[in-house]
Amino acid sequence: MSRVYNFSAGPAVLPEEVLQEAADEMLDYRGCGMSVMEMSHRSKTYETIITEAEQDLRDIMNIPDNYKVLFLQGGAHLQFAMIPMNLMKNRKAGYILTGQWAKKAFAEAKLYGEAVELASSADKTFSYIPDCSDLPITDDMDYVYICENNTIYGTKYKTLPNTKGKILVSDVSSCFLSEPVDVTKYGLIYGGVQKNIGPAGVVIVIIREDLIPDECLPGTPTMMKYKTHADAGSLYNTPPAYGIYICGKVFKWIKKMGGLSVMQQRNIEKAKILYDFLDSSQLFKGTVVPEDRSLMNVPFVTGDEEMDAKFIKEATAAGFVSLKGHRTVGGMRASIYNAMPKEGVEKLVAFMKEFEAKNK
Ligand SMILES: *Cc1c(COP(=O)(O)O)cnc(C)c1O
């Protein structure tokens, strides 16, 4: 067996212990004589799996009792529509545009009502987070929407926007469980799990109970009402059962590691190794303003496309894979999620130094 250092933005690296445990349980889950994949989602065994997963997530994130945790499907993309369908009572909401995912959510919301651009960093290729201290939020807006960590551009909100009393809706797909979070500051937090938590196919929604409407916009499918899933404990229909089982294992791994403050400490340390090198390098440079840099996704360039391609090719051959930047941005991007060991970042930086010395 040979494992690479996987810098993919998503689906992405998972803790090796979790994968090993899943492998050990693949054919016979704890004496059941079957895989979790083959098991009824109505069975007692599965009920324990999903209940523990939810409880562990609640423990890790310190989720208050008046918030529901939903394990859903359809990826982050389906939330781009579910959010307005469920929350746009006045058919008006404010969006802060910090990259492609926020823009896609904004475009989708326009199908259902008036989506207003509150701020944008498009003028500088989304390389910073705009000032959100005094946004043109109006009283009739149902919510303010952000993408908290911009996977493609490598920016992260260090302070949440002043929403002027409106509820905050946040896509945390690529920073989920990377640091402690005060859930009470949000009306709704959601994320696809394939960046930092588990296999693609699961999206987690954490929503304040009183925001779950009895009535959604006319024509909202039953499957797209938060109430449907909240009332059924995420078991309205067959959930992405195996995916939730793996998420549960990752939650236990995070707990065992010491929780979100330990994750944050590790992530700060790892990111610092890479950013410090980028700031001192003659060849490579980061693309994001220092104050808004993400701990999870680190884009960088040489300024020369051919050199970028050469680097990616040689890095791949050396076992550092998926370093190519997003197709809309180019250059490189190292995604260094929770499960990326510090050693992986250290070795990448050593490789970059060597590459730089050879290509001066
Ligand atoms: C990956 C990603 C998405 C898209 O996720 P899907 O599960 O493919 O729909 C949305 N938002 C953010 C921040 C992402 O990183």
Ligand as a Chemical Component Dictionary entry (heavy atoms), coordinates in Angstrom:
data_LIG
# 
_chem_comp.id                   LIG 
_chem_comp.type                 NON-POLYMER 
_chem_comp.pdbx_formal_charge   0 
_chem_comp.three_letter_code    LIG 
# 
loop_
_chem_comp_atom.comp_id 
_chem_comp_atom.atom_id 
_chem_comp_atom.alt_atom_id 
_chem_comp_atom.type_symbol 
_chem_comp_atom.charge 
_chem_comp_atom.model_Cartn_x 
_chem_comp_atom.model_Cartn_y 
_chem_comp_atom.model_Cartn_z 
_chem_comp_atom.pdbx_ordinal 
LIG C1 C1 C 0 -17.176 22.397 -2.931 1  
LIG C2 C2 C 0 -17.984 23.535 -2.499 2  
LIG C3 C3 C 0 -19.316 23.702 -2.929 3  
LIG C4 C4 C 0 -19.976 22.761 -3.898 4  
LIG O1 O1 O 0 -20.246 21.545 -3.293 5  
LIG P1 P1 P 0 -21.118 20.405 -3.996 6  
LIG O2 O2 O 0 -21.235 19.395 -2.909 7  
LIG O3 O3 O 0 -20.337 19.932 -5.179 8  
LIG O4 O4 O 0 -22.417 20.978 -4.385 9  
LIG C5 C5 C 0 -20.014 24.779 -2.437 10 
LIG N1 N1 N 0 -19.472 25.644 -1.576 11 
LIG C6 C6 C 0 -18.199 25.522 -1.150 12 
LIG C7 C7 C 0 -17.630 26.519 -0.194 13 
LIG C8 C8 C 0 -17.422 24.463 -1.603 14 
LIG O5 O5 O 0 -16.150 24.348 -1.181 15 
# 
loop_
_chem_comp_bond.comp_id 
_chem_comp_bond.atom_id_1 
_chem_comp_bond.atom_id_2 
_chem_comp_bond.value_order 
_chem_comp_bond.pdbx_ordinal 
LIG C1 C2 SING 1  
LIG C2 C3 SING 2  
LIG C2 C8 DOUB 3  
LIG C3 C4 SING 4  
LIG C3 C5 DOUB 5  
LIG C4 O1 SING 6  
LIG O1 P1 SING 7  
LIG P1 O2 DOUB 8  
LIG P1 O3 SING 9  
LIG P1 O4 SING 10 
LIG C5 N1 SING 11 
LIG N1 C6 DOUB 12 
LIG C6 C7 SING 13 
LIG C6 C8 SING 14 
LIG C8 O5 SING 15 
# 
